[in-house]
Every structure is written in C-alpha cells, then in structure tokens.
Amino acid sequence: MSMSLSGVVAPEKPNPRKMGVFRHSRSARMRTSPGRKVANLLVWLLVAFNLAIFAWMFVNSVRTHSEIFANPWSLPAALHLENYANAWVTSGFGNAILNSVIVCATSAVAIIALSAPAAYILAKTNTRMSETMLLYIAVGIGVPVQVIVIPLFVVVENLNLLNSLQGLIVVYVGLNLPFTIFLLAGFFRSIPDELEEAASLDGAGTFAAFFRIVLPLARSGMVTALILNLVWLWAETFIALVLIQSTDHETLPLALLNFMAKQQYAGADYGQLMAGVCIILLPVLAAYIWLGRRIIEGMTVGANK
C-alpha cells in the first residue's frame, strides 16, 4: 500500500535569526511599556529625593548654626569646615570608628567563612533535606529582628558577653548567616557540575574541588555578599543599642546618637550635627560609588544563571 506525499508540506525549521529578532522586539516592547516607564520614573524620583537630602545635609554641614536658622535652604556664604573637627572631637568618633571597624571586619569575614561551605553543600546536594533547609533559611530572612531581640539579650547575658564587642560580633554573624547562605547558594548553583566532575577525575576530593575550583569561580558572588554585609553592619543601630551600654564599646551609630543627645541637652548646633551624620554616611556612599557596579553585576550573575 502506497501513500502519496505530494500534498504534505514539511514543517519549516525554526530560524534562529527570526527568533532572535522576536526576542529582541519583545524585550524592546517591555522596556517601552507604560508600566515600565512609570516604574523607572518612580525609581529615578526616589534616587533624586535621597540625593537631594544628602546634598542638603552636606551643604548645611559647612554652615554656621545661625545661618541654618536664618535660611536652611540657602547656599553657605563661606565653608565652615571646623564643624567636622568640632563634631569629631565632641562626639568621640575616633574610638567609635575603631570599634566599628573591628566589629564590621570580623563579623563580615566570619559570615563569609561560615556561609560559603554551607551554601555550597545545600546548593550541590539535590535532596529533599537540602531543599527543606534552604526553605527554612529563606523563612529566617523574613523574621524581624525586633521579634527576637529579647531572647538575644537573654542569651548574650547568660554567655557573659553583654556590653562587649565579642557579643555584638556573635549576634551579627548569627543574624546575617541566612541571607548570605541564600545569596551564595545561587552562585554555587550557577557553576557547572562538569567542572567538579573533571576535578574529581584528576584526583581532587570534595574539599580540594571546593577550594580550588568552586571558590575562585564564585568570587564575584562572595565579594557581593561581603560588601552587602559590610554596609549593613556599618549602619546597624538597633541591636548595638540593646547590647552595648558603655561608651568604651559603642559603635559609630551609637556615638552619633549620643552626640545628638548631648547637642539637644546643651543647645543643638545643627551644623555640627549635620557634619556628624556626613562623617558616618560618607564611607558608605564612597563604597557604593566605588563598588556599586560590582554589586549589581554580582547580583545579576547569581540571579540569571
């Protein structure tokens, strides 16, 4: 029995060039959609608002107290940089900056050192247990610190670590582990398994493959996690306010709060107050300007792959 195939038309093979044009046009339509334009406008308005606030603080930080009260929106007649020197001396920022550097550096390094192996195991182990653990970690990210501050205080006091930098470091490390593990797990998942299989064929064990193959490839993700943790640790105030009770161990945000309290009690010099706020914000702003592109690239790599 024979069948005629003359009336059958073979399906046309997909043209990669046409598919690429279709994807390009679709992405172009998404970029030019009204909703996307409104979202971009809102983002830029928010950025402009925050930059305007910082510019206003910086301008007033080099003005005298009387000039600010006369017109808080005018430009300074002269630059009074002595506000920064007076704020530094009066507030005791020197000791506070040293404490902040110790706490931030130690906590950030410990967070990365503990999170990287845990994230690697959870990302590369395809079991129900690993998925459940990642789910619990994701839930832990959403728990507000205000909910657990009293248990934290009790635990730190029982460990005799209250009012010490060591206690603050332990709490910071514990609180930042869930976010960092969840972030690094995405980077480790983006690394092809074939690279580790090739390393195992060359005789490398699990630990050797992790340190020699995986960690160098996930360097951008680890740098991103390190920067994000450092920025959060530098500005953290609530936990330090609960656990630190002496000026000898206060971090920079606590020193600023005490400086503001002294200013309000003795008669606020708003020029010095603005200078004190700028002293704290300038390192964070400089870090974002210097490393902002690396942060965005690192977050994008972890999300796309």
C-alpha positions as protocol buffer text, in pm:
chain_id: "A"
residue {
  index: 1
  type: MET
  ca { x: 0 y: 0 z: 0 }
}
residue {
  index: 2
  type: SER
  ca { x: 149 y: 328 z: -105 }
}
residue {
  index: 3
  type: MET
  ca { x: 70 y: 677 z: 3 }
}
residue {
  index: 4
  type: SER
  ca { x: 129 y: 995 z: -190 }
}
residue {
  index: 5
  type: LEU
  ca { x: 333 y: 1257 z: -11 }
}
residue {
  index: 6
  type: SER
  ca { x: 292 y: 1522 z: -274 }
}
residue {
  index: 7
  type: GLY
  ca { x: 32 y: 1713 z: -72 }
}
residue {
  index: 8
  type: VAL
  ca { x: 226 y: 1703 z: 254 }
}
residue {
  index: 9
  type: VAL
  ca { x: 422 y: 2015 z: 334 }
}
residue {
  index: 10
  type: ALA
  ca { x: 723 y: 1968 z: 559 }
}
residue {
  index: 11
  type: PRO
  ca { x: 721 y: 2193 z: 866 }
}
residue {
  index: 12
  type: GLU
  ca { x: 950 y: 2490 z: 837 }
}
residue {
  index: 13
  type: LYS
  ca { x: 1255 y: 2473 z: 1058 }
}
residue {
  index: 14
  type: PRO
  ca { x: 1280 y: 2748 z: 1315 }
}
residue {
  index: 15
  type: ASN
  ca { x: 1507 y: 3028 z: 1205 }
}
residue {
  index: 16
  type: PRO
  ca { x: 1741 y: 3134 z: 1486 }
}
residue {
  index: 17
  type: ARG
  ca { x: 1774 y: 3478 z: 1332 }
}
residue {
  index: 18
  type: LYS
  ca { x: 1397 y: 3529 z: 1334 }
}
residue {
  index: 19
  type: MET
  ca { x: 1375 y: 3401 z: 1691 }
}
residue {
  index: 20
  type: GLY
  ca { x: 1646 y: 3644 z: 1797 }
}
residue {
  index: 21
  type: VAL
  ca { x: 1461 y: 3930 z: 1630 }
}
residue {
  index: 22
  type: PHE
  ca { x: 1140 y: 3823 z: 1806 }
}
residue {
  index: 23
  type: ARG
  ca { x: 1310 y: 3814 z: 2146 }
}
residue {
  index: 24
  type: HIS
  ca { x: 1473 y: 4149 z: 2080 }
}
residue {
  index: 25
  type: SER
  ca { x: 1143 y: 4309 z: 1979 }
}
residue {
  index: 26
  type: ARG
  ca { x: 970 y: 4158 z: 2281 }
}
residue {
  index: 27
  type: SER
  ca { x: 1233 y: 4295 z: 2520 }
}
residue {
  index: 28
  type: ALA
  ca { x: 1213 y: 4631 z: 2345 }
}
residue {
  index: 29
  type: ARG
  ca { x: 835 y: 4638 z: 2395 }
}
residue {
  index: 30
  type: MET
  ca { x: 882 y: 4556 z: 2762 }
}
residue {
  index: 31
  type: ARG
  ca { x: 1129 y: 4842 z: 2801 }
}
residue {
  index: 32
  type: THR
  ca { x: 893 y: 5087 z: 2632 }
}
residue {
  index: 33
  type: SER
  ca { x: 571 y: 4970 z: 2800 }
}
residue {
  index: 34
  type: PRO
  ca { x: 382 y: 5234 z: 3005 }
}
residue {
  index: 35
  type: GLY
  ca { x: 415 y: 5035 z: 3326 }
}
residue {
  index: 36
  type: ARG
  ca { x: 790 y: 5003 z: 3283 }
}
residue {
  index: 37
  type: LYS
  ca { x: 821 y: 5376 z: 3216 }
}
residue {
  index: 38
  type: VAL
  ca { x: 624 y: 5459 z: 3530 }
}
residue {
  index: 39
  type: ALA
  ca { x: 838 y: 5220 z: 3736 }
}
residue {
  index: 40
  type: ASN
  ca { x: 1160 y: 5374 z: 3601 }
}
residue {
  index: 41
  type: LEU
  ca { x: 1026 y: 5721 z: 3673 }
}
residue {
  index: 42
  type: LEU
  ca { x: 945 y: 5627 z: 4032 }
}
residue {
  index: 43
  type: VAL
  ca { x: 1291 y: 5478 z: 4082 }
}
residue {
  index: 44
  type: TRP
  ca { x: 1464 y: 5788 z: 3949 }
}
residue {
  index: 45
  type: LEU
  ca { x: 1242 y: 6013 z: 4162 }
}
residue {
  index: 46
  type: LEU
  ca { x: 1336 y: 5810 z: 4470 }
}
residue {
  index: 47
  type: VAL
  ca { x: 1706 y: 5832 z: 4381 }
}
residue {
  index: 48
  type: ALA
  ca { x: 1679 y: 6207 z: 4323 }
}
residue {
  index: 49
  type: PHE
  ca { x: 1496 y: 6253 z: 4655 }
}
residue {
  index: 50
  type: ASN
  ca { x: 1766 y: 6069 z: 4851 }
}
residue {
  index: 51
  type: LEU
  ca { x: 2046 y: 6252 z: 4673 }
}
residue {
  index: 52
  type: ALA
  ca { x: 1874 y: 6584 z: 4743 }
}
residue {
  index: 53
  type: ILE
  ca { x: 1854 y: 6501 z: 5115 }
}
residue {
  index: 54
  type: PHE
  ca { x: 2222 y: 6410 z: 5127 }
}
residue {
  index: 55
  type: ALA
  ca { x: 2319 y: 6725 z: 4934 }
}
residue {
  index: 56
  type: TRP
  ca { x: 2111 y: 6937 z: 5173 }
}
residue {
  index: 57
  type: MET
  ca { x: 2282 y: 6777 z: 5475 }
}
residue {
  index: 58
  type: PHE
  ca { x: 2626 y: 6829 z: 5325 }
}
residue {
  index: 59
  type: VAL
  ca { x: 2558 y: 7195 z: 5243 }
}
residue {
  index: 60
  type: ASN
  ca { x: 2432 y: 7263 z: 5595 }
}
residue {
  index: 61
  type: SER
  ca { x: 2726 y: 7076 z: 5747 }
}
residue {
  index: 62
  type: VAL
  ca { x: 2958 y: 7358 z: 5633 }
}
residue {
  index: 63
  type: ARG
  ca { x: 2732 y: 7638 z: 5756 }
}
residue {
  index: 64
  type: THR
  ca { x: 2706 y: 7801 z: 6097 }
}
residue {
  index: 65
  type: HIS
  ca { x: 2418 y: 7747 z: 6336 }
}
residue {
  index: 66
  type: SER
  ca { x: 2285 y: 8099 z: 6281 }
}
residue {
  index: 67
  type: GLU
  ca { x: 2298 y: 8064 z: 5902 }
}
residue {
  index: 68
  type: ILE
  ca { x: 2094 y: 7745 z: 5913 }
}
residue {
  index: 69
  type: PHE
  ca { x: 1828 y: 7904 z: 6132 }
}
residue {
  index: 70
  type: ALA
  ca { x: 1816 y: 8215 z: 5915 }
}
residue {
  index: 71
  type: ASN
  ca { x: 1758 y: 8017 z: 5594 }
}
residue {
  index: 72
  type: PRO
  ca { x: 1810 y: 7638 z: 5589 }
}
residue {
  index: 73
  type: TRP
  ca { x: 1781 y: 7626 z: 5208 }
}
residue {
  index: 74
  type: SER
  ca { x: 2042 y: 7882 z: 5106 }
}
residue {
  index: 75
  type: LEU
  ca { x: 2400 y: 7815 z: 5000 }
}
residue {
  index: 76
  type: PRO
  ca { x: 2680 y: 7881 z: 5251 }
}
residue {
  index: 77
  type: ALA
  ca { x: 2845 y: 8222 z: 5245 }
}
residue {
  index: 78
  type: ALA
  ca { x: 3171 y: 8052 z: 5349 }
}
residue {
  index: 79
  type: LEU
  ca { x: 3280 y: 7694 z: 5409 }
}
residue {
  index: 80
  type: HIS
  ca { x: 3296 y: 7628 z: 5784 }
}
residue {
  index: 81
  type: LEU
  ca { x: 3490 y: 7302 z: 5780 }
}
residue {
  index: 82
  type: GLU
  ca { x: 3557 y: 7341 z: 6151 }
}
residue {
  index: 83
  type: ASN
  ca { x: 3214 y: 7182 z: 6203 }
}
residue {
  index: 84
  type: TYR
  ca { x: 3369 y: 6846 z: 6113 }
}
residue {
  index: 85
  type: ALA
  ca { x: 3661 y: 6893 z: 6351 }
}
residue {
  index: 86
  type: ASN
  ca { x: 3430 y: 7004 z: 6633 }
}
residue {
  index: 87
  type: ALA
  ca { x: 3192 y: 6715 z: 6569 }
}
residue {
  index: 88
  type: TRP
  ca { x: 3482 y: 6468 z: 6571 }
}
residue {
  index: 89
  type: VAL
  ca { x: 3623 y: 6598 z: 6900 }
}
residue {
  index: 90
  type: THR
  ca { x: 3292 y: 6650 z: 7080 }
}
residue {
  index: 91
  type: SER
  ca { x: 3134 y: 6318 z: 6983 }
}
residue {
  index: 92
  type: GLY
  ca { x: 3431 y: 6088 z: 7039 }
}
residue {
  index: 93
  type: PHE
  ca { x: 3402 y: 5941 z: 6691 }
}
residue {
  index: 94
  type: GLY
  ca { x: 3764 y: 5823 z: 6694 }
}
residue {
  index: 95
  type: ASN
  ca { x: 3710 y: 5535 z: 6939 }
}
residue {
  index: 96
  type: ALA
  ca { x: 3370 y: 5457 z: 6787 }
}
residue {
  index: 97
  type: ILE
  ca { x: 3516 y: 5425 z: 6437 }
}
residue {
  index: 98
  type: LEU
  ca { x: 3781 y: 5184 z: 6567 }
}
residue {
  index: 99
  type: ASN
  ca { x: 3511 y: 4973 z: 6732 }
}
residue {
  index: 100
  type: SER
  ca { x: 3301 y: 4978 z: 6414 }
}
residue {
  index: 101
  type: VAL
  ca { x: 3597 y: 4871 z: 6200 }
}
residue {
  index: 102
  type: ILE
  ca { x: 3675 y: 4581 z: 6436 }
}
residue {
  index: 103
  type: VAL
  ca { x: 3313 y: 4465 z: 6454 }
}
residue {
  index: 104
  type: CYS
  ca { x: 3242 y: 4504 z: 6082 }
}
residue {
  index: 105
  type: ALA
  ca { x: 3562 y: 4341 z: 5957 }
}
residue {
  index: 106
  type: THR
  ca { x: 3550 y: 4047 z: 6199 }
}
residue {
  index: 107
  type: SER
  ca { x: 3178 y: 3985 z: 6150 }
}
residue {
  index: 108
  type: ALA
  ca { x: 3190 y: 4009 z: 5770 }
}
residue {
  index: 109
  type: VAL
  ca { x: 3485 y: 3769 z: 5738 }
}
residue {
  index: 110
  type: ALA
  ca { x: 3323 y: 3521 z: 5978 }
}
residue {
  index: 111
  type: ILE
  ca { x: 2991 y: 3541 z: 5793 }
}
residue {
  index: 112
  type: ILE
  ca { x: 3151 y: 3463 z: 5457 }
}
residue {
  index: 113
  type: ALA
  ca { x: 3371 y: 3188 z: 5602 }
}
residue {
  index: 114
  type: LEU
  ca { x: 3073 y: 3010 z: 5759 }
}
residue {
  index: 115
  type: SER
  ca { x: 2822 y: 3075 z: 5482 }
}
residue {
  index: 116
  type: ALA
  ca { x: 3029 y: 2961 z: 5184 }
}
residue {
  index: 117
  type: PRO
  ca { x: 3065 y: 2590 z: 5281 }
}
residue {
  index: 118
  type: ALA
  ca { x: 2703 y: 2570 z: 5400 }
}
residue {
  index: 119
  type: ALA
  ca { x: 2571 y: 2731 z: 5081 }
}
residue {
  index: 120
  type: TYR
  ca { x: 2787 y: 2501 z: 4867 }
}
residue {
  index: 121
  type: ILE
  ca { x: 2656 y: 2185 z: 5033 }
}
residue {
  index: 122
  type: LEU
  ca { x: 2294 y: 2299 z: 5014 }
}
residue {
  index: 123
  type: ALA
  ca { x: 2328 y: 2409 z: 4651 }
}
residue {
  index: 124
  type: LYS
  ca { x: 2502 y: 2096 z: 4523 }
}
residue {
  index: 125
  type: THR
  ca { x: 2310 y: 1836 z: 4724 }
}
residue {
  index: 126
  type: ASN
  ca { x: 1991 y: 1756 z: 4534 }
}
residue {
  index: 127
  type: THR
  ca { x: 1793 y: 1602 z: 4818 }
}
residue {
  index: 128
  type: ARG
  ca { x: 1467 y: 1686 z: 4988 }
}
residue {
  index: 129
  type: MET
  ca { x: 1657 y: 1768 z: 5305 }
}
residue {
  index: 130
  type: SER
  ca { x: 1869 y: 2034 z: 5133 }
}
residue {
  index: 131
  type: GLU
  ca { x: 1561 y: 2194 z: 4975 }
}
residue {
  index: 132
  type: THR
  ca { x: 1388 y: 2197 z: 5314 }
}
residue {
  index: 133
  type: MET
  ca { x: 1691 y: 2357 z: 5476 }
}
residue {
  index: 134
  type: LEU
  ca { x: 1702 y: 2629 z: 5211 }
}
residue {
  index: 135
  type: LEU
  ca { x: 1331 y: 2691 z: 5269 }
}
residue {
  index: 136
  type: TYR
  ca { x: 1388 y: 2733 z: 5643 }
}
residue {
  index: 137
  type: ILE
  ca { x: 1677 y: 2968 z: 5571 }
}
residue {
  index: 138
  type: ALA
  ca { x: 1457 y: 3175 z: 5340 }
}
residue {
  index: 139
  type: VAL
  ca { x: 1194 y: 3196 z: 5614 }
}
residue {
  index: 140
  type: GLY
  ca { x: 1460 y: 3308 z: 5860 }
}
residue {
  index: 141
  type: ILE
  ca { x: 1546 y: 3603 z: 5637 }
}
residue {
  index: 142
  type: GLY
  ca { x: 1196 y: 3742 z: 5681 }
}
residue {
  index: 143
  type: VAL
  ca { x: 1189 y: 3728 z: 6062 }
}
residue {
  index: 144
  type: PRO
  ca { x: 1212 y: 4085 z: 6201 }
}
residue {
  index: 145
  type: VAL
  ca { x: 1493 y: 4134 z: 6449 }
}
residue {
  index: 146
  type: GLN
  ca { x: 1250 y: 4308 z: 6687 }
}
residue {
  index: 147
  type: VAL
  ca { x: 1076 y: 3973 z: 6738 }
}
residue {
  index: 148
  type: ILE
  ca { x: 1390 y: 3800 z: 6868 }
}
residue {
  index: 149
  type: VAL
  ca { x: 1569 y: 4087 z: 7041 }
}
residue {
  index: 150
  type: ILE
  ca { x: 1464 y: 3980 z: 7394 }
}
residue {
  index: 151
  type: PRO
  ca { x: 1581 y: 3616 z: 7351 }
}
residue {
  index: 152
  type: LEU
  ca { x: 1903 y: 3750 z: 7201 }
}
residue {
  index: 153
  type: PHE
  ca { x: 1957 y: 3975 z: 7501 }
}
residue {
  index: 154
  type: VAL
  ca { x: 1898 y: 3687 z: 7743 }
}
residue {
  index: 155
  type: VAL
  ca { x: 2135 y: 3452 z: 7558 }
}
residue {
  index: 156
  type: VAL
  ca { x: 2411 y: 3713 z: 7533 }
}
residue {
  index: 157
  type: GLU
  ca { x: 2374 y: 3797 z: 7902 }
}
residue {
  index: 158
  type: ASN
  ca { x: 2390 y: 3428 z: 8001 }
}
residue {
  index: 159
  type: LEU
  ca { x: 2710 y: 3394 z: 7797 }
}
residue {
  index: 160
  type: ASN
  ca { x: 2861 y: 3693 z: 7983 }
}
residue {
  index: 161
  type: LEU
  ca { x: 2905 y: 3873 z: 7651 }
}
residue {
  index: 162
  type: LEU
  ca { x: 2676 y: 4166 z: 7723 }
}
residue {
  index: 163
  type: ASN
  ca { x: 2832 y: 4509 z: 7667 }
}
residue {
  index: 164
  type: SER
  ca { x: 3122 y: 4367 z: 7468 }
}
residue {
  index: 165
  type: LEU
  ca { x: 3232 y: 4371 z: 7107 }
}
residue {
  index: 166
  type: GLN
  ca { x: 3258 y: 3991 z: 7111 }
}
residue {
  index: 167
  type: GLY
  ca { x: 2889 y: 3954 z: 7195 }
}
residue {
  index: 168
  type: LEU
  ca { x: 2795 y: 4201 z: 6923 }
}
residue {
  index: 169
  type: ILE
  ca { x: 3004 y: 4010 z: 6669 }
}
residue {
  index: 170
  type: VAL
  ca { x: 2843 y: 3676 z: 6762 }
}
residue {
  index: 171
  type: VAL
  ca { x: 2493 y: 3819 z: 6721 }
}
residue {
  index: 172
  type: TYR
  ca { x: 2577 y: 3990 z: 6392 }
}
residue {
  index: 173
  type: VAL
  ca { x: 2721 y: 3669 z: 6248 }
}
residue {
  index: 174
  type: GLY
  ca { x: 2418 y: 3465 z: 6351 }
}
residue {
  index: 175
  type: LEU
  ca { x: 2167 y: 3714 z: 6212 }
}
residue {
  index: 176
  type: ASN
  ca { x: 2339 y: 3753 z: 5874 }
}
residue {
  index: 177
  type: LEU
  ca { x: 2403 y: 3385 z: 5803 }
}
residue {
  index: 178
  type: PRO
  ca { x: 2058 y: 3311 z: 5650 }
}
residue {
  index: 179
  type: PHE
  ca { x: 2073 y: 3593 z: 5396 }
}
residue {
  index: 180
  type: THR
  ca { x: 2434 y: 3519 z: 5299 }
}
residue {
  index: 181
  type: ILE
  ca { x: 2378 y: 3144 z: 5264 }
}
residue {
  index: 182
  type: PHE
  ca { x: 2071 y: 3202 z: 5049 }
}
residue {
  index: 183
  type: LEU
  ca { x: 2261 y: 3450 z: 4831 }
}
residue {
  index: 184
  type: LEU
  ca { x: 2571 y: 3235 z: 4784 }
}
residue {
  index: 185
  type: ALA
  ca { x: 2366 y: 2923 z: 4710 }
}
residue {
  index: 186
  type: GLY
  ca { x: 2252 y: 3088 z: 4387 }
}
residue {
  index: 187
  type: PHE
  ca { x: 2612 y: 3149 z: 4280 }
}
residue {
  index: 188
  type: PHE
  ca { x: 2721 y: 2794 z: 4358 }
}
residue {
  index: 189
  type: ARG
  ca { x: 2426 y: 2656 z: 4160 }
}
residue {
  index: 190
  type: SER
  ca { x: 2539 y: 2858 z: 3858 }
}
residue {
  index: 191
  type: ILE
  ca { x: 2872 y: 2672 z: 3848 }
}
residue {
  index: 192
  type: PRO
  ca { x: 2854 y: 2371 z: 3610 }
}
residue {
  index: 193
  type: ASP
  ca { x: 2881 y: 2032 z: 3776 }
}
residue {
  index: 194
  type: GLU
  ca { x: 3111 y: 1917 z: 3495 }
}
residue {
  index: 195
  type: LEU
  ca { x: 3396 y: 2125 z: 3639 }
}
residue {
  index: 196
  type: GLU
  ca { x: 3377 y: 1944 z: 3972 }
}
residue {
  index: 197
  type: GLU
  ca { x: 3345 y: 1609 z: 3796 }
}
residue {
  index: 198
  type: ALA
  ca { x: 3660 y: 1685 z: 3596 }
}
residue {
  index: 199
  type: ALA
  ca { x: 3840 y: 1779 z: 3917 }
}
residue {
  index: 200
  type: SER
  ca { x: 3733 y: 1453 z: 4082 }
}
residue {
  index: 201
  type: LEU
  ca { x: 3865 y: 1258 z: 3782 }
}
residue {
  index: 202
  type: ASP
  ca { x: 4200 y: 1429 z: 3837 }
}
residue {
  index: 203
  type: GLY
  ca { x: 4202 y: 1300 z: 4194 }
}
residue {
  index: 204
  type: ALA
  ca { x: 4071 y: 1606 z: 4376 }
}
residue {
  index: 205
  type: GLY
  ca { x: 3845 y: 1542 z: 4672 }
}
residue {
  index: 206
  type: THR
  ca { x: 3537 y: 1738 z: 4774 }
}
residue {
  index: 207
  type: PHE
  ca { x: 3728 y: 1991 z: 4981 }
}
residue {
  index: 208
  type: ALA
  ca { x: 4001 y: 2035 z: 4719 }
}
residue {
  index: 209
  type: ALA
  ca { x: 3742 y: 2092 z: 4446 }
}
residue {
  index: 210
  type: PHE
  ca { x: 3561 y: 2342 z: 4666 }
}
residue {
  index: 211
  type: PHE
  ca { x: 3867 y: 2549 z: 4749 }
}
residue {
  index: 212
  type: ARG
  ca { x: 4048 y: 2520 z: 4413 }
}
residue {
  index: 213
  type: ILE
  ca { x: 3759 y: 2521 z: 4164 }
}
residue {
  index: 214
  type: VAL
  ca { x: 3436 y: 2649 z: 4317 }
}
residue {
  index: 215
  type: LEU
  ca { x: 3555 y: 2937 z: 4534 }
}
residue {
  index: 216
  type: PRO
  ca { x: 3755 y: 3112 z: 4260 }
}
residue {
  index: 217
  type: LEU
  ca { x: 3459 y: 3087 z: 4022 }
}
residue {
  index: 218
  type: ALA
  ca { x: 3219 y: 3224 z: 4286 }
}
residue {
  index: 219
  type: ARG
  ca { x: 3448 y: 3513 z: 4376 }
}
residue {
  index: 220
  type: SER
  ca { x: 3211 y: 3777 z: 4237 }
}
residue {
  index: 221
  type: GLY
  ca { x: 2927 y: 3642 z: 4448 }
}
residue {
  index: 222
  type: MET
  ca { x: 3138 y: 3632 z: 4762 }
}
residue {
  index: 223
  type: VAL
  ca { x: 3257 y: 3989 z: 4705 }
}
residue {
  index: 224
  type: THR
  ca { x: 2896 y: 4099 z: 4660 }
}
residue {
  index: 225
  type: ALA
  ca { x: 2791 y: 3925 z: 4982 }
}
residue {
  index: 226
  type: LEU
  ca { x: 3088 y: 4074 z: 5167 }
}
residue {
  index: 227
  type: ILE
  ca { x: 3005 y: 4429 z: 5054 }
}
residue {
  index: 228
  type: LEU
  ca { x: 2636 y: 4399 z: 5138 }
}
residue {
  index: 229
  type: ASN
  ca { x: 2717 y: 4267 z: 5484 }
}
residue {
  index: 230
  type: LEU
  ca { x: 2973 y: 4541 z: 5548 }
}
residue {
  index: 231
  type: VAL
  ca { x: 2727 y: 4815 z: 5452 }
}
residue {
  index: 232
  type: TRP
  ca { x: 2459 y: 4672 z: 5682 }
}
residue {
  index: 233
  type: LEU
  ca { x: 2700 y: 4619 z: 5970 }
}
residue {
  index: 234
  type: TRP
  ca { x: 2839 y: 4971 z: 5941 }
}
residue {
  index: 235
  type: ALA
  ca { x: 2497 y: 5134 z: 5980 }
}
residue {
  index: 236
  type: GLU
  ca { x: 2331 y: 4887 z: 6221 }
}
residue {
  index: 237
  type: THR
  ca { x: 2197 y: 5066 z: 6529 }
}
residue {
  index: 238
  type: PHE
  ca { x: 1912 y: 4877 z: 6696 }
}
residue {
  index: 239
  type: ILE
  ca { x: 2099 y: 4565 z: 6812 }
}
residue {
  index: 240
  type: ALA
  ca { x: 2403 y: 4765 z: 6920 }
}
residue {
  index: 241
  type: LEU
  ca { x: 2176 y: 4996 z: 7120 }
}
residue {
  index: 242
  type: VAL
  ca { x: 2035 y: 4695 z: 7306 }
}
residue {
  index: 243
  type: LEU
  ca { x: 2361 y: 4507 z: 7370 }
}
residue {
  index: 244
  type: ILE
  ca { x: 2613 y: 4790 z: 7422 }
}
residue {
  index: 245
  type: GLN
  ca { x: 2575 y: 5005 z: 7733 }
}
residue {
  index: 246
  type: SER
  ca { x: 2909 y: 5184 z: 7769 }
}
residue {
  index: 247
  type: THR
  ca { x: 3077 y: 5449 z: 7558 }
}
residue {
  index: 248
  type: ASP
  ca { x: 3401 y: 5248 z: 7551 }
}
residue {
  index: 249
  type: HIS
  ca { x: 3241 y: 4981 z: 7329 }
}
residue {
  index: 250
  type: GLU
  ca { x: 2995 y: 5191 z: 7130 }
}
residue {
  index: 251
  type: THR
  ca { x: 2997 y: 5174 z: 6753 }
}
residue {
  index: 252
  type: LEU
  ca { x: 2971 y: 5473 z: 6521 }
}
residue {
  index: 253
  type: PRO
  ca { x: 2587 y: 5488 z: 6500 }
}
residue {
  index: 254
  type: LEU
  ca { x: 2566 y: 5481 z: 6881 }
}
residue {
  index: 255
  type: ALA
  ca { x: 2826 y: 5757 z: 6905 }
}
residue {
  index: 256
  type: LEU
  ca { x: 2612 y: 5966 z: 6670 }
}
residue {
  index: 257
  type: LEU
  ca { x: 2302 y: 5907 z: 6885 }
}
residue {
  index: 258
  type: ASN
  ca { x: 2490 y: 6010 z: 7200 }
}
residue {
  index: 259
  type: PHE
  ca { x: 2628 y: 6313 z: 7018 }
}
residue {
  index: 260
  type: MET
  ca { x: 2277 y: 6416 z: 6915 }
}
residue {
  index: 261
  type: ALA
  ca { x: 2155 y: 6374 z: 7274 }
}
residue {
  index: 262
  type: LYS
  ca { x: 2438 y: 6592 z: 7405 }
}
residue {
  index: 263
  type: GLN
  ca { x: 2364 y: 6856 z: 7142 }
}
residue {
  index: 264
  type: GLN
  ca { x: 1996 y: 6867 z: 7231 }
}
residue {
  index: 265
  type: TYR
  ca { x: 2073 y: 6891 z: 7602 }
}
residue {
  index: 266
  type: ALA
  ca { x: 2334 y: 7167 z: 7567 }
}
residue {
  index: 267
  type: GLY
  ca { x: 2171 y: 7350 z: 7276 }
}
residue {
  index: 268
  type: ALA
  ca { x: 2186 y: 7191 z: 6936 }
}
residue {
  index: 269
  type: ASP
  ca { x: 2446 y: 7310 z: 6686 }
}
residue {
  index: 270
  type: TYR
  ca { x: 2287 y: 7182 z: 6368 }
}
residue {
  index: 271
  type: GLY
  ca { x: 2598 y: 7248 z: 6164 }
}
residue {
  index: 272
  type: GLN
  ca { x: 2792 y: 7004 z: 6381 }
}
residue {
  index: 273
  type: LEU
  ca { x: 2501 y: 6758 z: 6379 }
}
residue {
  index: 274
  type: MET
  ca { x: 2493 y: 6756 z: 6000 }
}
residue {
  index: 275
  type: ALA
  ca { x: 2871 y: 6714 z: 5994 }
}
residue {
  index: 276
  type: GLY
  ca { x: 2843 y: 6414 z: 6228 }
}
residue {
  index: 277
  type: VAL
  ca { x: 2583 y: 6249 z: 6005 }
}
residue {
  index: 278
  type: CYS
  ca { x: 2800 y: 6309 z: 5698 }
}
residue {
  index: 279
  type: ILE
  ca { x: 3100 y: 6150 z: 5872 }
}
residue {
  index: 280
  type: ILE
  ca { x: 2902 y: 5828 z: 5906 }
}
residue {
  index: 281
  type: LEU
  ca { x: 2742 y: 5837 z: 5561 }
}
residue {
  index: 282
  type: LEU
  ca { x: 3048 y: 5929 z: 5354 }
}
residue {
  index: 283
  type: PRO
  ca { x: 3224 y: 5587 z: 5384 }
}
residue {
  index: 284
  type: VAL
  ca { x: 2906 y: 5403 z: 5281 }
}
residue {
  index: 285
  type: LEU
  ca { x: 2843 y: 5642 z: 4993 }
}
residue {
  index: 286
  type: ALA
  ca { x: 3203 y: 5609 z: 4877 }
}
residue {
  index: 287
  type: ALA
  ca { x: 3176 y: 5229 z: 4890 }
}
residue {
  index: 288
  type: TYR
  ca { x: 2864 y: 5231 z: 4674 }
}
residue {
  index: 289
  type: ILE
  ca { x: 3018 y: 5470 z: 4422 }
}
residue {
  index: 290
  type: TRP
  ca { x: 3335 y: 5262 z: 4402 }
}
residue {
  index: 291
  type: LEU
  ca { x: 3183 y: 4913 z: 4414 }
}
residue {
  index: 292
  type: GLY
  ca { x: 2823 y: 4969 z: 4303 }
}
residue {
  index: 293
  type: ARG
  ca { x: 2880 y: 4820 z: 3958 }
}
residue {
  index: 294
  type: ARG
  ca { x: 3042 y: 4511 z: 4110 }
}
residue {
  index: 295
  type: ILE
  ca { x: 2744 y: 4466 z: 4344 }
}
residue {
  index: 296
  type: ILE
  ca { x: 2495 y: 4488 z: 4058 }
}
residue {
  index: 297
  type: GLU
  ca { x: 2698 y: 4253 z: 3837 }
}
residue {
  index: 298
  type: GLY
  ca { x: 2732 y: 4002 z: 4119 }
}
residue {
  index: 299
  type: MET
  ca { x: 2361 y: 4005 z: 4199 }
}
residue {
  index: 300
  type: THR
  ca { x: 2276 y: 3970 z: 3828 }
}
residue {
  index: 301
  type: VAL
  ca { x: 2509 y: 3672 z: 3780 }
}
residue {
  index: 302
  type: GLY
  ca { x: 2358 y: 3492 z: 4075 }
}
residue {
  index: 303
  type: ALA
  ca { x: 2004 y: 3557 z: 3950 }
}
residue {
  index: 304
  type: ASN
  ca { x: 2042 y: 3475 z: 3583 }
}
residue {
  index: 305
  type: LYS
  ca { x: 2237 y: 3152 z: 3582 }
}
